[in-house]
Amino acid sequence: MGVLDGIKVLEMARVPPAEMPGMFLADMGADVHKIETPPDEPEDATARRRAAFAYVNRNKRSLALNMKAPEGQAIFKKLAAAADVIVEGFRPGVMKRLGGDYETLSAANPRLVYCSLSGFGHNGPYRDYPAHDGNYLSLAGVLNLIGEPDRKPIFPLNLVADYGGASMHGALGIMMALFARERTGRGQHVDVSYLDTSLALLAATPNMRFFWSDGMAPKRGEGFLGGSYPYYAVYETKDRKYLTIGCTEPWLWENFCKAINRPDFVKFARRPDQFVRAANTEEVACREEIEALIRTRSRDEWYDFLVKADVCVGKVYEPEEVVADPQVQARDMVVEMRHPVHGTVTQFGQPIKLSETPGTIRSVAPFSGEHTDQVLGELGLREADIRSRREKKIVS
C-alpha cells in the first residue's frame, strides 16, 4: 500500500520541472492523470519509445484533451470535481483562460489542493515575464556565485531553480496542504515560484548568512565552498580524470594531510574568516602543490587510497560510471522494467526510502493519450461518446 493510495491528481504541465512533483506523488501511490494537448499527428514508434524513458512521467496515466475547446474544459472540470490535487505549470492567467483556475475549481471542490508552479509567482511586477532556470538563478544572485573569479558564471545545468527549487518545493507544498486539509477539511492554493525557491536555497548557504549578519557580500569563486581552497577543490589526476576533495572539517583535512605525508599542510584547514574571502597566496600555493601531487596517480588509485584514510573524496563520474557504481546499485537507484513494446526500460529508482509504505515503480511513462479511453470510461462516458469526441478532436 502506498502512502498516497486513493489520492487523485490532475497534472497540467509541459516542462519536466512542473512534471516532477506529480512523479513523486505517483511513486507514492497517487493516481496521476497527465493532461496533454492532443498531437497534430499520431506519435511515431521512435517518439513513443523515447517517451517511455521519461523519468518524471512514470506511474502516470495520459489523457490527451483539447483544453481550448468548451467540451474539453467541461471534461476537465468534471475530473477536477473529484480530484484531490491539481498541479499546473503555466504562467499566471493561462489556467483562467482555460476555465481551470483555482477560484473556479475550488468553488465546486473546496477540498481541492491546487499547486501552481510559475517563474515569478502569482503577484509582483515580474509575474507575466517568460524565463527559464538560468534567468531565475541570475535574479536570485545564485549564478553570480558559481564559477571561477576571473571567468563568467557557469550554468549548473538546470538542477537548481528548476528541480532543487520549484520541483521539490512544489511536492513539499502539496504534501503540507494535504496534511492541513486533514485538519481543516479544506484545500488551498499552493503558489510556488522558481525565483522564490532559488532564493530559499541560497539563503541556506553560509555565504548568505554572513551577508545578513556581517554585511559581507559573497563573490564568485570565493568562500570555502567556492573551490579555491585546497581542502575543498577539484583535482585533475594522471589519467586526465578528476577527483574531488571535500574536507571542510579540520580533522578530515588532517587525515588527508597525513595520508599524503604533508603534515605541514594541516595549518591550511578551514577557518571562520574563509566563508566569504578568497584564498590568500599561501593557500593558493598549497592547493597548487596538491594539484601537482594528485597528477602523479590515476583517479581510481587516489580514490581507493584516500577512502582508506577516512578522507572525504569523490570520483568525478561519466554517466556510464554512475549507473555501474556499487553504492548506486546497492541502493536500487538503477531499475529495469519490462515493456511489452519497447523491451527493457532503464531509469533511476526511488530516492526516498520509506520503511513501512515505500514507493513503487508500477509503469513506465505513457505516450500521449495512452489512457484516454480508460480515464473517460471511468468518468462515465460510453464508447460512442468517446469516439464522437475523438472525431471532433476534443480528445485523442
N, C-alpha and C positions, 0 to 999 in steps of 0.2 A: 504494500500500500504506500503510495506517495503522499507526502505531507500536504500536497495541493490537489489531491484527488477530489473531483467534483467541482473544482473552480473552472468557470468558463471564461475564456479570454478572446477578445477580438483584437486583431493586430492590423493597424493601418500604417505600414511602414515601407519605405522604398530603399533605405540605405541600411547596411549592416549594424551600425551603432544603435539604431532605433529598433532593429530586429532582435538584438541580443537579450534585452530584458525578457522578451517573450520566450526565448530559448531557455533561460533559467527557470521560468515558471513551468514550461513544458517538461523539462527534465525532472521536475519535482512532482509531476503528475497532472498538471493543469491541462485542460483541453483547449488548445490554442488554434483558433481559426485565422489563418493568414489571408486577409482580404487583398486580392491582387487585381490589377487592371487587366481585362481580357486582352490578350495579344492580338495584333492585327492579323498575324499569320500563325498557324499552329507551330509550336516549337519543334525543331528537328531533333533527331536522335542525339546529336552531339550536345545540344543545349540541355536536353533532359538529363543526360549523363552528368554533365558538369553541375547541374542544379542539385543532384543527389549528394554532392560533396560539400554543399554549403553548410558549414558547421552551425551557423546561427539560425538555421531554419529546420533543424532536425526536430523530430517529435511533434511537428505541426501538421495541420490539415489545410489544404489550399482551396479557397473559393474564389474563382475569377468572377468579379462582379463590377458592372459598369455603374460607378457611383455618380456619374454625371447625369444619368437618366433617372427620372422620378421613380420608375419601378425599381431600379437598383437601390435607391435611397430608402424606399419602403421596406425592401427586404432587409437592409442593414438595420433599420430601426426595429424591426421585429426581432432580429438577432440580439440587438442591444438591450431590448426589454428583458431578456432572460440572462444577460451576461453579468458576470461579477466584475470584470476588468476590461477596459479598453486602453490600448497603447497606440498612440499616434505620433508620427514623426515629421509633421509638416510645419511650415511657417504659420504663425498665428493668423486666423481668419480663413484658412483653407477649409478646415472641417466645418466651419459655419456655413460656407458656401455650398458644401455638400450635404448640408442638413444633418451633420453628425457631431455637432459641438456639445460640450459638456452641459451647458444650460438646457439645451433641447432634450438631450437623452436622459439627464438626471431627473427631469420633471416627470418622466414616465417610469424611471427606475431609480428611486432615491438611494438604493444601496450600491449604486454603481461607483466603482473606483476608476477614475479616468486620468490616465497619465499622458501628459504632453511633453515630448522632448523637442526642443527647438533651440536654435542658436543662441538667442538672447533672452528667452523667456517671453511672457505674455504682457509685459509692460516695459516702459523705458523707451528712450529715443531710438534705439537700435532694433527694436522688436521685429521690424519688417525687412531688415537687411539680409541679403544672402551671404553665406560664409561657410567655410569648412575648417577642419581641425587646425591647420596652420594659422588661420586668421584668429581663432579663439585663443590659441597659445600666444599669439602676438599681443593681443589686447590684454591678456591676463598677466603679461610680464614673464611668462614661463619660457618662451622661445629665446628671449634675450639672455637667458642664463645657461643655455645649452650649447656647448662647443668650446673652442679654444679662444683665449683673449684676443688674439690678433687675427681671427678669422670671422667670417659671417656666421650667424646662428645656424644650427643644424636641426632639421626636422627629425623628431624621434618616431618616424613612421606616423601612424595616426592612433597610437596607443593611448595617449594621454587624454586629450579633450574628448575624443570620440568614445573610447572604450573604458578607460580608467575613470573618466569623468562622467559623461552622460549615461552610458550603458549601466554601469554599476550603481550610480545614484538613482537611476530610474527604477531598477529592480528593487533596490532598498526602499525607495519611496512607496512603491506599490505594496510591498510587504508590510510596511508601517501603517499604510492606510487600511489594509485588510485587517490588521490587528486592531486598529482603532474602531473599525466597523463592528468588531465583536463586542465592543464596549458600548458604542453609541447607537448601533443599528443603522447608521447612515454611511454612505460613501462620501468621497470628496475628490476635488481636482488636485492632482499632483503635477505641479508646474516645474519642470526640470530644464535648466539652461546649460548648454555646453560651456558658456563663458563662466557662469557661476561655479560650476563644478570644477573647472580648471583652477579657478581661484582658491577653492576649498582644498584642493590637493597641494597647491603651492603653499598655502597657509600652514600646512603640517610640517614643512621643512624647517631645519634650523636657520636657514638663510632669512626667512621672513620673520622668525621670532626675534632675531636681533635687529631687524629693521624697525619693528614696532617698539621694542624695549629700549634700544640704544640709538635709534636713528641711523644705523649703519646699513646702507643700501648694498645688497649683493650685486656682484658683477660677473659677467660671463667668464668661466674658467677659473674663478676664484672661489675661496671657501674650500673646506676639506673634502667636500663631495664633488668638486669640480674637475678632479683628475690631475691636478698639478702637484699634489703632494706624493711622496714616494710610497706611503702606506696605503693609498687608495688610487690605483692607476692601472692602465692597460699597458702591458709589455709585449713586445714582439719577440718571438722565440727563434731558435736556429732554423727551423723548418718553415719560416715565414708565416707562422700562425700566431695566435695571440692568447695571452694569459691575463687574467685579472687578479689583482691583489686587493683585498678589502679589509685590511687590519686596522680599523678605526679605534679599537680598544688597545691601550698601551701594552697589555700583557700578550695580546695576539701578535702585535708588531714585534715584541721582544722574541717571541717564538720564531718569527721569520728571520730576524737578525741573527739569532743563534744558529738557525738551520743553514744560512749562507755563510756562516763564520765571519760575520761582521758585527761584533758586539758594539763597536763604536757608533753604529747607526741607531742604536736604541734611543739616543737623545733626540732623534727626529720623530718621536711618537707624537700623536695628535695633542695639540694644546688648545686651551679655550679661545685664544685670540685668532685661531685659524678658521673660525666659522665664516668669516667674510673677507679676509685678506688673501692676497696671492702669496704663493710660495716665495720665500726670500732666496738669496743667492746660494746659501749653504744647502737649503732644502732642495733646490733645483739640482745642485751638484750631486747630492746624494742620489736623487732619482736617476740622473744620467749614469752614475756608476752602476746602479742596479740594472738599468737598461742594457749596458754592455755585458753584465754578468748573465742576464736572462737569455741573451742571444747565443750563449755557449751550449745550450741544450735544447732539445725539442720540447714542444708544448706538453706532450703526454709524459715525458720524463720528469719535467718540473712538477707537473700536477701530482704524479704518484709520490714524488719525493716530499713535497710540501704538505700534502694531506697527512702523511705520517707524522709530520712535525706539528700538527694541530694549528695549521695556518689557514686563514680564510682565503681560498684560492679557487678560481674557476677557469675552465677551458672555454674559449670563445668558439662556439659550435657553428657549423653549417647545418642547414635543415635536416639533411640525412643523418647527421650525427645526433641531433636532438632526439629523433624518434627511436634510435637504437640505444640510447643511454640506459643503463641498468636501473637507475633511480626512476626515470620516467616510466620504464616498463613495470617496475615493481609497484608503482602507484596506479597502474591501469590507466595511464594517461594517453595511451595509444590503443584504440579499439578497432576491431574489424567487424563489419556487418555484411551479411549476405543480402543481395538484392536480386529479385527474380530476372531482371533485365540487365542490370549493369554489373553483376557479379560482386566482387569484394569492394566494399566502400570503406576506406580507412579514414578515421578522424580522431581528434583528441577527445579524451574521456571526461569524466566528472571532476571538476576542480574542487567541489565542496563535498566532503565525505560525511554524511550523517550516519550515525551508528545504528539508529533504530528505523529511520524512514529514508533510506538512501534514494538518490535519484536514479533514473534508468534511461537508457537509450533504446527506445522501442521501435523507432523508424527513422530512416534517413530523410533528408529534406525532400519535400514533394515537388513535382513540376507544377507549373501554373494551371490551376483548375482541376487538379487531380481528384479532389474530393467534392467538387461542386454538386454532383448529383446526390451524394451521400448527405451532405450538410443540408441541402434544400429539402431532401426527403424527411430528415429529422424535424424540419421546420413545418412539415405538413403538406408540402407541395407534391402533387401527383406527377407521374412520368410525363403525362401530356402537358401539364403546366410548365415543367422544366424544359421540355422540348420547345414549347412556344416561346419561352423567354430566351432560349438559345438562338432560335431563328431571328428574334428581334435584337440580338446582340446585347441583351441585358446581362447574360451570363455566358460563360464558355467552359 
